[in-house]
Amino acid sequence: MKQGKSSKPKARSADRTGRTRRASPQRGHAITASDLSKPTRLDRYLRDRFPAWGRSAVQSTITAGHVFVNGRKVWLGSWQIHNGDRIEVPSPPPDKTPGPTKFDRRWLIAEDDHLIAVNKPAGLLSHTTRWREAANLLDLVQASFGDVALFHRLDRDTSGLILFSRSAAANRYLDRAFRERTVEKQYVALVRTPNRLAEEGEIVARIGPHPSRRDMQSVVEKGGKQAVTRYKVQAERDGIQQVYLWPQTGRTHQLRVHLASAAAPILGDRLYGPKPEEEERLMLHAWQITLPATAGFSERHFTAPLPDGFEW
């Protein structure tokens, strides 16, 4: 006796038009869906299952074709997950770890009556988001030091120096310095180099919104905003380069976009890298900041120690 076809849709891979195709399974971290009260979107299921991964990382991993359901590649975040479905992701996402509930004094680089310099750890938001989904550095600093102002930010996955103003005079000073681009910021990155960066140089390319991804930026020929990044290769081994970076402009994701466009994506970059990396974090660190001597303030220089894995 022939069994009737199940009404439950089988997992299929889909391109951006919605067409489906078979794909070979990829080895990775496998989980089996269970305890679902009703079918759930794939992107929502992964965010709930791995909260520390973040919205953008989940979405980029799916749209890059790195997620398999029941052995078939799935490109759509809206794909419905049912109990019993086997889901494979390219590498074990980080387990959920509770965000910090108070400021860690080990993050403090410098403090006076006007400024606070902090070494932000990777994975911590610089400030609150519209979803108010996690702890953020601004709230933690204010809880420990009182009212402060934030004039620049780092991506969640980038570690390193952030400056906070704690006086009206410092507000005016930082506002002018950042507006006139007299603040010198130096980053350190580890990049994978299929074509190898020259020893030093400058990347000049306009950056604008990605044509299909709201959480990404891209190099554009028309529109967007001009962006300039100076760099110097400091060391190289095993196909990886340690690069010093000096952004001359401050566009969203500028360093990540520029390096990816130069075929030198930053290790651990789940948005702009060609494939998911084994690194647990984005290997980008805001290392040094130099403030100019102006408006009654002397020149100031701050350094955030390099995290593990950055020193060669």
HELIX and SHEET records of a PDB file:
HELIX    1   1 LEU A   42  ARG A   49  1                                   8    
HELIX    2   2 PRO A   51  TRP A   53  5                                   3    
HELIX    3   3 ARG A   55  THR A   63  1                                   9    
HELIX    4   4 ARG A  105  TRP A  107  5                                   3    
HELIX    5   5 LEU A  137  PHE A  145  1                                   9    
HELIX    6   6 ALA A  168  ARG A  179  1                                  12    
HELIX    7   7 GLN A  254  SER A  261  1                                   8    
SHEET    1   A 2 SER A  13  ALA A  14  0                                        
SHEET    2   A 2 THR A  20  ARG A  21 -1                                        
SHEET    1   B 4 HIS A  29  THR A  32  0                                        
SHEET    2   B 4 ARG A  86  VAL A  89 -1                                        
SHEET    3   B 4 PHE A  68  VAL A  69 -1                                        
SHEET    4   B 4 ARG A  72  LYS A  73 -1                                        
SHEET    1   C 2 THR A  40  ARG A  41  0                                        
SHEET    2   C 2 GLN A  80  ILE A  81 -1                                        
SHEET    1   D 4 LEU A 108  GLU A 111  0                                        
SHEET    2   D 4 LEU A 115  LYS A 120 -1                                        
SHEET    3   D 4 SER A 159  SER A 165 -1                                        
SHEET    4   D 4 ALA A 149  LEU A 150 -1                                        
SHEET    1   E 8 LEU A 108  GLU A 111  0                                        
SHEET    2   E 8 LEU A 115  LYS A 120 -1                                        
SHEET    3   E 8 SER A 159  SER A 165 -1                                        
SHEET    4   E 8 LEU A 284  LEU A 291  1                                        
SHEET    5   E 8 GLU A 184  ARG A 192 -1                                        
SHEET    6   E 8 ILE A 240  PRO A 247 -1                                        
SHEET    7   E 8 VAL A 228  ARG A 237 -1                                        
SHEET    8   E 8 GLU A 200  VAL A 204 -1                                        
SHEET    1   F 5 LEU A 108  GLU A 111  0                                        
SHEET    2   F 5 LEU A 115  LYS A 120 -1                                        
SHEET    3   F 5 SER A 159  SER A 165 -1                                        
SHEET    4   F 5 LEU A 284  LEU A 291  1                                        
SHEET    5   F 5 ARG A 300  THR A 303 -1                                        
SHEET    1   G 2 ILE A 207  PRO A 209  0                                        
SHEET    2   G 2 GLN A 217  VAL A 219 -1                                        
END                                                                             
